[in-house]
Amino acid sequence: APHLPLKMNTGRIEDLDQIKHRYNPQIIEINPNILTARIVDTCHKLNMKIMVYAEQYDPQIYRKIIMYDCDMINLNHPNEFMEIYNQTLSSSIEIKS
């Protein structure tokens, strides 16, 4: 179905260019342990959205996902993530004021 977005997983930033040219996915899913500004920028330059799979409850990982402004998140603990998201959002609003 050509109208459906293709999502692929990768564990290496070095594979992104080859994945894009070979399969043309619209979404790349990664483990939060390899999440960096470089991987987000590379995905966006290749016109792919980045999705992070945050399997475990980990406030530090959640903050990292928020900080890097990922496009999508695959969560097993959405309520806990939203608490941290709202706290982070409140903190950034206070800093800007």
Solvent accessible surface area in square Angstrom, and as a share of the most:
residue,aa,sasa,rsa
1,A,87,0.67
2,P,142,0.89
3,H,149,0.67
4,L,109,0.54
5,P,86,0.54
6,L,77,0.38
7,K,82,0.35
8,M,50,0.22
9,N,98,0.50
10,T,17,0.10
11,G,50,0.48
12,R,133,0.49
13,I,29,0.15
14,E,112,0.50
15,D,40,0.21
16,L,0,0.00
17,D,78,0.40
18,Q,112,0.50
19,I,20,0.10
20,K,35,0.15
21,H,137,0.61
22,R,163,0.60
23,Y,103,0.39
24,N,83,0.43
25,P,0,0.00
26,Q,72,0.32
27,I,20,0.10
28,I,0,0.00
29,E,12,0.06
30,I,3,0.02
31,N,75,0.39
32,P,13,0.08
33,N,116,0.59
34,I,55,0.28
35,L,1,0.01
36,T,63,0.37
37,A,49,0.38
38,R,158,0.58
39,I,2,0.01
40,V,9,0.05
41,D,72,0.38
42,T,35,0.21
43,C,0,0.00
44,H,82,0.36
45,K,172,0.73
46,L,35,0.17
47,N,127,0.65
48,M,2,0.01
49,K,107,0.46
50,I,0,0.00
51,M,26,0.12
52,V,0,0.00
53,Y,76,0.29
54,A,2,0.01
55,E,81,0.36
56,Q,121,0.54
57,Y,106,0.40
58,D,50,0.26
59,P,41,0.26
60,Q,142,0.63
61,I,27,0.14
62,Y,0,0.00
63,R,117,0.43
64,K,54,0.23
65,I,2,0.01
66,I,33,0.17
67,M,134,0.60
68,Y,56,0.21
69,D,112,0.58
70,C,18,0.11
71,D,64,0.33
72,M,70,0.31
73,I,57,0.29
74,N,56,0.29
75,L,43,0.21
76,N,78,0.40
77,H,62,0.27
78,P,74,0.46
79,N,116,0.59
80,E,63,0.28
81,F,10,0.04
82,M,92,0.41
83,E,108,0.48
84,I,10,0.05
85,Y,82,0.31
86,N,76,0.39
87,Q,102,0.45
88,T,44,0.25
89,L,85,0.42
90,S,55,0.35
91,S,55,0.36
92,S,40,0.26
93,I,100,0.51
94,E,127,0.57
95,I,145,0.74
96,K,167,0.71
97,S,120,0.78
